[in-house]
């Protein structure tokens, strides 16, 4: 299979939701978990459009709830690719409340690491990313920095895991770690 490069604009996804009573927590605000589901779906669609194969969420970071959303708010979620490696990519997902006049207020931003999957659900090579604007180039450079931070976090977590296993009393089962 030939792996092409694709422009950011080819995989942009925008969804719109209205906050309904079943989306609210006891405080009358949108459940964070509902919003997390919506943004994970957008990230998955962006990655699937870009890679043109099945994908999975490997990680989410920088998930920031900036403002609450309430019943009858119109929620606009926009996702786009910001960085592509060999088998994984970063997807930026911004969430807005859209007012009646069409103006939008950012309420959440998240960065997802998505992995392309082959027919055996193993990581697969995905197309590169063509950067056509200065903003896209800037986002690529920022994404590279976030990737470095994720790699450092992964190494620290690995070291913590090794240390923790060495500290378990003999006979206790080790904790299982991994993706789901």
C-alpha positions as CSV (number, residue, x, y, z in Angstrom):
1,X,0.0,0.0,0.0
2,X,1.3,3.4,-1.0
3,X,1.4,6.0,1.8
4,X,0.7,9.5,0.6
5,X,1.0,12.8,2.3
6,X,-2.2,14.7,3.1
7,X,-3.0,18.3,3.9
8,X,-4.4,19.3,7.3
9,X,-7.6,20.5,5.7
10,X,-8.4,17.1,4.3
11,X,-9.2,15.6,7.7
12,X,-10.6,18.5,9.7
13,X,-13.8,17.5,11.6
14,X,-16.4,19.8,13.1
15,X,-19.4,18.5,15.1
16,X,-22.2,20.3,16.8
17,X,-24.1,19.3,19.9
18,X,-26.8,20.8,21.9
19,X,-26.5,20.3,25.7
20,X,-29.6,18.5,26.8
21,X,-30.9,17.5,30.3
22,X,-29.4,14.0,30.1
23,X,-25.9,15.6,29.5
24,X,-26.0,17.5,32.8
25,X,-24.4,16.7,36.2
26,X,-26.0,17.5,39.5
27,X,-24.7,21.1,39.3
28,X,-26.5,21.7,36.0
29,X,-23.3,21.7,33.9
30,X,-22.3,19.5,31.1
31,X,-20.7,16.3,32.4
32,X,-17.0,16.3,31.8
33,X,-17.2,12.6,30.7
34,X,-19.8,13.4,28.0
35,X,-17.6,16.1,26.6
36,X,-14.6,13.7,26.8
37,X,-16.6,11.2,24.7
38,X,-17.5,13.8,22.1
39,X,-14.0,15.0,21.7
40,X,-12.5,11.5,21.6
41,X,-15.0,10.7,18.7
42,X,-13.8,13.9,16.9
43,X,-10.2,13.0,17.4
44,X,-10.8,9.5,16.1
45,X,-12.6,10.8,13.0
46,X,-9.8,13.2,12.2
47,X,-7.2,10.4,12.5
48,X,-9.3,7.9,10.5
49,X,-9.9,10.5,7.7
50,X,-6.1,11.2,7.6
51,X,-4.8,7.7,7.9
52,X,-7.7,6.0,5.9
53,X,-7.5,3.0,8.3
54,X,-8.7,2.1,11.7
55,X,-7.1,4.0,14.5
56,X,-7.0,3.9,18.3
57,X,-6.5,6.5,21.0
58,X,-3.1,6.0,22.6
59,X,-3.2,9.0,25.0
60,X,-4.9,12.3,25.8
61,X,-3.0,15.2,27.3
62,X,-3.5,18.8,28.1
63,X,-7.2,18.3,28.5
64,X,-8.3,21.6,30.0
65,X,-11.8,22.6,31.0
66,X,-11.7,26.3,30.7
67,X,-15.4,27.1,31.2
68,X,-18.6,25.2,31.9
69,X,-21.4,24.5,29.5
70,X,-25.1,24.5,30.4
71,X,-28.4,23.2,29.2
72,X,-29.3,24.5,25.7
73,X,-25.7,25.7,25.0
74,X,-24.6,24.9,21.5
75,X,-21.3,23.1,21.6
76,X,-19.0,23.1,18.5
77,X,-16.0,20.7,18.5
78,X,-13.3,21.1,15.9
79,X,-10.4,18.6,15.4
80,X,-7.4,18.7,13.2
81,X,-4.1,17.0,12.7
82,X,-1.1,18.9,14.1
83,X,1.7,16.4,13.8
84,X,2.3,13.0,12.2
85,X,5.0,10.5,13.0
86,X,5.5,7.1,11.5
87,X,2.5,5.2,13.0
88,X,1.0,7.9,15.2
89,X,-0.3,11.4,15.0
90,X,-1.3,14.2,17.3
91,X,-4.9,15.6,16.9
92,X,-5.8,19.0,18.5
93,X,-9.5,19.3,19.5
94,X,-10.9,22.6,20.5
95,X,-14.4,22.9,22.0
96,X,-16.5,26.1,21.8
97,X,-19.8,27.4,23.0
98,X,-21.5,29.1,20.1
99,X,-23.7,32.0,20.9
100,X,-26.9,32.9,19.0
101,X,-25.0,35.5,17.0
102,X,-22.4,32.9,15.8
103,X,-19.6,34.0,18.1
104,X,-17.6,31.3,19.8
105,X,-16.0,31.0,23.2
106,X,-13.3,28.4,23.7
107,X,-14.2,26.1,26.7
108,X,-11.9,23.1,26.2
109,X,-8.7,22.1,24.4
110,X,-7.2,18.7,24.2
111,X,-4.4,16.9,22.4
112,X,-4.8,13.3,21.4
113,X,-2.2,10.8,20.3
114,X,-3.8,8.5,17.8
115,X,-2.3,5.3,16.3
116,X,-3.0,3.9,12.9
117,X,-3.9,0.2,12.9
118,X,-3.5,-2.5,10.3
119,X,-5.9,-5.4,9.7
120,X,-4.4,-7.2,12.7
121,X,-4.8,-4.2,15.0
122,X,-1.0,-3.6,15.0
123,X,0.5,-0.1,14.5
124,X,0.6,0.7,10.8
125,X,2.5,3.4,8.9
126,X,0.3,6.4,8.2
127,X,0.5,9.2,5.6
128,X,2.6,12.3,6.3
129,X,1.2,15.7,6.8
130,X,1.5,18.6,4.3
131,X,1.8,21.9,6.1
132,X,0.4,24.7,3.9
133,X,0.1,27.7,6.3
134,X,2.3,29.4,8.8
135,X,-0.2,28.5,11.5
136,X,0.1,24.8,10.6
137,X,3.9,25.0,10.7
138,X,3.8,26.7,14.1
139,X,1.4,24.0,15.4
140,X,3.7,21.3,14.0
141,X,6.7,22.8,16.0
142,X,4.6,23.0,19.2
143,X,3.4,19.4,18.7
144,X,7.0,18.3,18.4
145,X,7.7,19.8,21.8
146,X,4.6,18.2,23.3
147,X,5.8,14.8,21.8
148,X,9.2,15.2,23.5
149,X,7.4,15.9,26.8
150,X,5.2,12.8,26.4
151,X,8.3,10.7,25.7
152,X,9.9,12.0,28.9
153,X,6.7,11.3,30.9
154,X,6.6,7.8,29.4
155,X,10.2,7.1,30.5
156,X,9.5,8.4,34.0
157,X,6.4,6.2,34.2
158,X,8.5,3.2,33.0
159,X,11.1,3.9,35.7
160,X,8.4,4.3,38.4
161,X,7.0,0.9,37.3
162,X,10.4,-0.8,37.6
163,X,10.9,0.8,41.0
164,X,7.5,-0.2,42.2
165,X,7.9,-3.8,41.1
166,X,11.2,-4.0,42.9
167,X,9.5,-2.8,46.1
168,X,6.7,-5.3,46.2
169,X,7.0,-7.9,49.0
170,X,7.7,-11.4,47.8
171,X,4.5,-13.2,46.8
172,X,2.3,-10.2,46.0
173,X,1.0,-10.0,42.4
174,X,2.4,-7.3,40.2
175,X,0.1,-4.6,38.9
176,X,-0.9,-5.1,35.2
177,X,-0.3,-2.1,33.0
178,X,-1.1,-1.4,29.4
179,X,-3.5,0.1,27.0
180,X,-7.2,-0.7,26.7
